[in-house]
Amino acid sequence: MSMQTFFNVITLPEKNESEVMQAWAAIGEFMVKQPGFLGSTLYRNRRNPKILINKGRYDSEESFMNC
C-alpha cells in the first residue's frame, strides 16, 4: 500500500463563509470515521483568502475511491 493524497480547491462565496467552514468541519467529522482516511489539512491562499485548498490523505487509492 502507498499513501494517496488528494487536493481540491474550494472558492468561498462572498457571503456565508462561516457556513462553508461549518460544512467543511461536519464533513471532516464524517471522514475520520471512514476506513483508510488518514486526515486532511485546509490551506488558505494568502493572495486570495477566498480560495482554500483541501489536502486529504488516504492509506490507498482503494480507500480514496471508496470514501
N, C-alpha and C positions, 0 to 999 in steps of 0.2 A: 504494500500500500504506500502511496505517496500523498502527502498533503496537497489539497487543491485550494486555490484562492480565487475568489470571485469578487469583482468590483462592479458596482453600479453607481451611476450618477443620479442625484436627486436635486431637482430645482425647486426651491421653496417658492410658494406663492407670495404675492405681495402682502396678503393678509393671512391671518390664521397660522402663522409659523408655529405657534405653540401646539396647535392641533396636530401638525405634521410630526413634531417631535414626540408628542404623546403616542401617536400611532407607531412610530419607529420603536419606542420603548415597549409597547404592547407586543409588537411582532417579535422583538428580542426575547421577551418572556416565553413566547411560544417556541421560538427557535432553540433555546437552550435545552428544551426537552426532546429535541429531535436527535435520533441516533446519528452519530458521526459529525454533528455540528460542534466545532471547536471554539467558536466565538466570532465576534465582529467588532470592528472599530469604525467610528464615524469621524470623518475629517471634514473641516470647513475650509473652503477656498479663501485664502487671505485677500486676494484681489477682488473677489466677488462673493461676499458672505452668503448670498442666496444659493450658492452651489455647494452641495455636500457630496462627499464620496464615501460610500459604504464599502468596507472591505470585510468579506465573510470568509471564514476558514473552515474547511471540512477535511475529514480524515481520508476521504477518497472521492473520486469522481462519482461513483455509485451513490454515496451518501448525499452529495450535492444534488444529483438528479432526482433523488427520492424525496427531497425536502419540499 
